[in-house]
């Protein structure tokens, strides 16, 4: 019997989305420098270039990421660009930087690599509550919000109409110890509501409810991280 859309029963590893191509590490550094990352963080252009050289400047199989303590989502989002429109954070997510790694072990380093990126298209129409155990069951790790932003910064084609993604490795713990029911995502604005028509087609950092499903949002993940 075929499971209904969103059910965690009819998916197979062979359906996992192939990683969107990345620039070389050297090209990634050039893009970060051109976008002013050294001014936004305490990580200099020289440090970035030295890291790329040490880890293989020509390799195209990993995403270079700066630790979220240095590069927070609120500062990264405006660097995104699609169709000439800069990225933005939705107005009702002023606490975006408070979404921190949850059950995800990111390297304790200023710069690290994220390997084997997957947009998670096969998990579209699943809720975060359903998707997280499925990702873990395949020995993969959900992306953190700032990692997802770095991915789109390096390859804007990682976002497509009806093929965008959530970054459920980042969650917000409330003062009572419970998790906020919002989960972060990155998609393309339709220019409606509070976004404003001028932001139509712009990359958008927003959120969805923990138990809700969306046909146009997958769940981005990686096989591992290394410093």
N, C-alpha and C positions, 0 to 999 in steps of 0.2 A: 504494500500500500504506500502510495506517495504521500509524504507529509505535506501539510499546508504551509504556505509561505510564512517564514518566521519561526517555524518549528525547528528545534535542534536535533532533528532525526534524519534528514534526507541529504545531508551534506557529506562530501567526501574530500579527502586531502587533495585529490587531483583537480578539484574545482577551485583551489586556492588561487587567488589572483597573482599573476607574476609581478615582480617588482617593476615599478616605473623606472626607466633608465635614469641614472644620475650622471652629472658631470664628474670629471676626475677630481680628486682631492685638491689638486692645485687650482683647478677652475672654481671649485667651491670656495676656496679661500679668497680668490680674486673677487668673487661675487659678494662675499661677506664684507670684504674691505671696501668695495665700491658702495655698499649700502650703509657704511658707517658703523659697522659692528665694533671696531676698536674704540670708537668714541662712546658707544653705548655701554660697553663693558670695560673691565680692567684687563682684557686680553688684547695684547698688541698685535699688529699685523705681522711683525717678526715672529712672535710666538706661534701664531697660526701657521705661518709658512714653515717654520721649523717642525711643527707637529706633522704637517702634511708630508714633508720630506722624509721624516723618520718612519712614517707609516706607509709610504709608497705614494708619491705625488701623482702618479699616472693611474692609479687604481680607480675603478668606477663602480665598485661593489659595496660601498659603504657610505653612510651619511655622516658628515662631520657635524658635531653638535657641541655647543658650549653649555656648561652646567647651568641649570635654571636659576641658581643663586646669582649668577652673573647676567644671564639673559632671560628676563622674565617676559611672559606673554604680552603684557600691556605695552612693552617697548618694542617687541618684535612684530606684532600684528600690523602696524602701519607701514612696515617695510615690504609687506607683500604687495603684489601688483598683478592685476588681471584686466585685460582690455583697457589699459591705461588708468584703471581705478585703484587707488591704494586700499590696503586692507584695513579692517577696523574691528573693534570689540563691541558687541551689542551694548546698548545703554544700560540694560538691567543686569550687567555682569561687571559691576565696578570692583568686585572682589576677585577678579579673574586670577590675580597673582597668588591668591590664597589656596588655589587648587594644587595640591602637592602630590608627589608620588605615593601610591597606595599599593602595597604588595608588589612593588616593582623596585628592583635593586639597580639603580643607576650608579655607574662608577664614581667614586669619590675623587674626581679629577676636574680640572677646569675645562678640559676638552676631551671628548671621547667619540667613539664611532658607534653607529647603530647599523646592524647588519640584517640583510635579507628582508627589506621592507615589503610589506603587503598591505594594500589598501582595504582588504577585507570585503570586496564586493559580494562574495558568496554569503556574507552574514547580513546583507541588507534585509530589512524588515524583521530583524531580531531586536529584542530589547537589550540594553546593557546587562541587565540581570541574567539574561540567557547567554549572551555572547562571552562574558568573562570566563565562566568555567569551560566553555568550548575552546577558547584560545589557550587556556592553561592546559587543557587536556591534550593539546597538540604540542606541548612543550614550547609554546611561544609566549611572548610578553606583549601586552597592550602598550601602544605608544603613549608617551607623556604628551601633554598639550604643547609644550615648547618644542619637543622633537617634531611633532606634526607641522608646526609652523616653519621650522628649519627645512623640512622636506619640501613644503610648498614654495618656500623662498628659493630653493635650489632648482626645483622643477615645477613651475606653475601648472603643468599638465597633470600633476597629481590630483588636481581638482577638475572634475568635468561635470557638466550638467547631469543631474540624476546619479552621479557617481562620486560622492564626497564621503567623508569619514568622521567617525568619532574617535576621541583619544581618551579612553576610559581608564588609562593608567593613572590619570590625575583626578583626584576627588577632593572635596572640601569637607573637613570634619568640623562639626559645630561645637559650640562651647559645652554642650551636654554630652559630648563624646560620640554622638551619632553622626552618620554621614548625611550631608545635604543631598537631597534627591535630584539635584541637577548634575548632569554629566557633560563635559565639554566636547565640542565638535567644531569642525572647520568645514564650511561650505560656501556656496556662491549666493550672494544676496539677490533677491528678486526686486529690490528697490521699493518694497511695500512697507506700510506701517511706519514705525519709528526709524527704520533704516534710512528712509528718504529716497526719492526717485533718483537723485544724483548718485546714489551708491548702487544702482542696478548693475549687476555683473561683477561687483567688487568681491574680493575674498573676505569672508566673514568668520569671526570667532564668536561662537555662541554656545548654547547649551540645549539639552533635551532632558526629559524626565527619565529617571532610572528604569521605569517599567514600560515606557512607551516604545513603539516600533515605528520606523520610518523607512519607506521603500527606497529612498535615495541616499541613505547613510549606511555605509559599511563600518567596520571596526578595524582601524589600522593596528598593525602589530609588527614585531620584529623577532628574529630568531634569538639574538643575543646582543649584548653591548660589550665594548672593550675599550680600555684606555691605552 
